[in-house]
Amino acid sequence: MAGADVPEGTIDVLDHGFVRLDDAMASDLSVVNAARVSFARNKQELEAEDEGLIGFLLRNRHGTPFEHNAFRFHVRCPIFVMREWIRHRWSSFNEFSMRYSRASDEFYLPAAEDVRQQVGKPGAYSFEPVEPGLAESARMEIETVCENAYAAYHRLVEAGVARELARTVLPVAAYTEFFWTVNARSLMNFLSLRNAETAQREIRRYAEAVESLFAERMPITHAAFVAAGRTPP
Ligand SMILES: Cc1cc2nc3c(=O)[nH]c(=O)nc-3n(C[C@H](O)[C@H](O)[C@H](O)COP(=O)(O)OP(=O)(O)OC[C@H]3O[C@@H](n4cnc5c(N)ncnc54)[C@H](O)[C@@H]3O)c2cc1C
């Protein structure tokens, strides 16, 4: 799967990655009906007053009405990004297998403007640009290491070593692919942490793409999340 053609309807992220909404069962109406079942009421369509209800639920952290929906995303990202992503336990993952399939030879090479230095103390770093000469030499260093790693991987596989062992030489810049299923409550938790100044730049780019797809499907919930200072319910 990794390295296959990019499916339609994807948002490109980084140099070889993407985010795509594979499917969703998600609407603002589901939040309203989940909340109103307390009063044995059900609606077929949203009404003006429902916007206020969604905002009230979100601000007051009544979280469960935001759980009756599901988003299934298809993501291609570097392994180091997925390592951060997979920490979000309130969701489901299935990943491309480098035991069963041969790894693609795509790896993340940051653009020159994304080569940065960290300034300050742990917990309060800021990330500043580096001078162009350093950006270029850092890129060359990363590229050389990755190309050598892939060459070793291919040699090992060609020599008959199992893919599950040959993959141990690959760097965390290697691309992987996964399906991610998550409900809106957990998704807002993910967005509050990963589409934030404090998040690593690379996962933040993915979180921005995820957020735009979330906002398309649940615009009122998304607007309430933003209005509440991006605090998840
Ligand atoms: C900027 C940043 C830096 C980070 N740095 C590090 C780091 O240095 N080292 C590191 O290991 N991780 C680090 N993390 C990962 C972080 O600690 C979380 O694992 C990750 O953000 C997932 O968040 P979560 O637990 O809220 O999400 P989920 O796992 O999806 O959980 C959602 C919510 O469910 C509840 N929950 C889930 N599991 C439990 C549980 N076992 N007990 C009680 N409540 C639970 C909590 O309310 C939680 O917020 C970092 C994350 C960020 C955003």
The ligand as an SDF file (V2000), in Angstrom:
LIG
                    3D

 53 58  0  0  0  0  0  0  0  0999 V2000
    3.3830   18.8860   22.5460 C   0  0  0  0  0  0  0  0  0  0  0  0
    3.3590   17.4590   23.0050 C   0  0  0  0  0  0  0  0  0  0  0  0
    4.4730   16.8950   23.5830 C   0  0  0  0  0  0  0  0  0  0  0  0
    4.4580   15.5760   24.0300 C   0  0  0  0  0  0  0  0  0  0  0  0
    5.5800   15.0380   24.5760 N   0  0  0  0  0  0  0  0  0  0  0  0
    5.5750   13.7610   25.0100 C   0  0  0  0  0  0  0  0  0  0  0  0
    6.7450   13.1670   25.5800 C   0  0  0  0  0  0  0  0  0  0  0  0
    7.7610   13.7940   25.7200 O   0  0  0  0  0  0  0  0  0  0  0  0
    6.6820   11.8590   25.9540 N   0  0  0  0  0  0  0  0  0  0  0  0
    5.5370   11.1130   25.8340 C   0  0  0  0  0  0  0  0  0  0  0  0
    5.5300    9.9390   26.2140 O   0  0  0  0  0  0  0  0  0  0  0  0
    4.4300   11.6470   25.2880 N   0  0  0  0  0  0  0  0  0  0  0  0
    4.4070   12.9330   24.8780 C   0  0  0  0  0  0  0  0  0  0  0  0
    3.2840   13.4470   24.3130 N   0  0  0  0  0  0  0  0  0  0  0  0
    2.0880   12.6030   24.1390 C   0  0  0  0  0  0  0  0  0  0  0  0
    1.0290   12.9090   25.2110 C   0  0  0  0  0  0  0  0  0  0  0  0
    1.5300   12.6300   26.5190 O   0  0  0  0  0  0  0  0  0  0  0  0
   -0.2400   12.0760   24.9530 C   0  0  0  0  0  0  0  0  0  0  0  0
    0.0890   10.7020   25.0330 O   0  0  0  0  0  0  0  0  0  0  0  0
   -0.8500   12.3300   23.6040 C   0  0  0  0  0  0  0  0  0  0  0  0
   -0.9190   13.7070   23.3330 O   0  0  0  0  0  0  0  0  0  0  0  0
   -2.2480   11.7280   23.5570 C   0  0  0  0  0  0  0  0  0  0  0  0
   -3.1150   12.5370   24.3280 O   0  0  0  0  0  0  0  0  0  0  0  0
   -4.3010   11.9310   25.1690 P   0  0  0  0  0  0  0  0  0  0  0  0
   -3.8190   10.9670   26.2010 O   0  0  0  0  0  0  0  0  0  0  0  0
   -5.1130   13.1010   25.6690 O   0  0  0  0  0  0  0  0  0  0  0  0
   -5.1750   11.1840   24.0370 O   0  0  0  0  0  0  0  0  0  0  0  0
   -5.9710    9.8050   24.1290 P   0  0  0  0  0  0  0  0  0  0  0  0
   -5.0640    8.6890   24.4210 O   0  0  0  0  0  0  0  0  0  0  0  0
   -6.7900    9.7340   22.8650 O   0  0  0  0  0  0  0  0  0  0  0  0
   -6.9110    9.9860   25.3720 O   0  0  0  0  0  0  0  0  0  0  0  0
   -8.0230   10.8860   25.3170 C   0  0  0  0  0  0  0  0  0  0  0  0
   -8.4330   11.2130   26.7410 C   0  0  0  0  0  0  0  0  0  0  0  0
   -8.9240   10.0100   27.3480 O   0  0  0  0  0  0  0  0  0  0  0  0
   -8.5230    9.9940   28.7160 C   0  0  0  0  0  0  0  0  0  0  0  0
   -7.6350    8.8220   28.9180 N   0  0  0  0  0  0  0  0  0  0  0  0
   -7.1140    8.0230   27.9600 C   0  0  0  0  0  0  0  0  0  0  0  0
   -6.3870    7.0300   28.5190 N   0  0  0  0  0  0  0  0  0  0  0  0
   -6.4500    7.2220   29.8590 C   0  0  0  0  0  0  0  0  0  0  0  0
   -5.8890    6.5480   30.9720 C   0  0  0  0  0  0  0  0  0  0  0  0
   -5.1080    5.4890   30.8410 N   0  0  0  0  0  0  0  0  0  0  0  0
   -6.1580    7.0240   32.1900 N   0  0  0  0  0  0  0  0  0  0  0  0
   -6.9410    8.1020   32.3750 C   0  0  0  0  0  0  0  0  0  0  0  0
   -7.5000    8.8040   31.3560 N   0  0  0  0  0  0  0  0  0  0  0  0
   -7.2480    8.3700   30.1120 C   0  0  0  0  0  0  0  0  0  0  0  0
   -7.8020   11.3100   29.0070 C   0  0  0  0  0  0  0  0  0  0  0  0
   -8.7560   12.2450   29.4430 O   0  0  0  0  0  0  0  0  0  0  0  0
   -7.2880   11.7020   27.6370 C   0  0  0  0  0  0  0  0  0  0  0  0
   -7.0620   13.0840   27.4930 O   0  0  0  0  0  0  0  0  0  0  0  0
    3.2830   14.7800   23.8830 C   0  0  0  0  0  0  0  0  0  0  0  0
    2.1540   15.3500   23.2850 C   0  0  0  0  0  0  0  0  0  0  0  0
    2.1780   16.6750   22.8560 C   0  0  0  0  0  0  0  0  0  0  0  0
    0.9480   17.2490   22.1920 C   0  0  0  0  0  0  0  0  0  0  0  0
  1  2  1  0
  2  3  1  0
  2 52  2  0
  3  4  2  0
  4  5  1  0
  4 50  1  0
  5  6  2  0
  6  7  1  0
  6 13  1  0
  7  8  2  0
  7  9  1  0
  9 10  1  0
 10 11  2  0
 10 12  1  0
 12 13  2  0
 13 14  1  0
 14 15  1  0
 14 50  1  0
 15 16  1  0
 16 17  1  0
 16 18  1  0
 18 19  1  0
 18 20  1  0
 20 21  1  0
 20 22  1  0
 22 23  1  0
 23 24  1  0
 24 25  2  0
 24 26  1  0
 24 27  1  0
 27 28  1  0
 28 29  2  0
 28 30  1  0
 28 31  1  0
 31 32  1  0
 32 33  1  0
 33 34  1  0
 33 48  1  0
 34 35  1  0
 35 36  1  0
 35 46  1  0
 36 37  1  0
 36 45  1  0
 37 38  2  0
 38 39  1  0
 39 40  1  0
 39 45  2  0
 40 41  1  0
 40 42  2  0
 42 43  1  0
 43 44  2  0
 44 45  1  0
 46 47  1  0
 46 48  1  0
 48 49  1  0
 50 51  2  0
 51 52  1  0
 52 53  1  0
M  END
$$$$
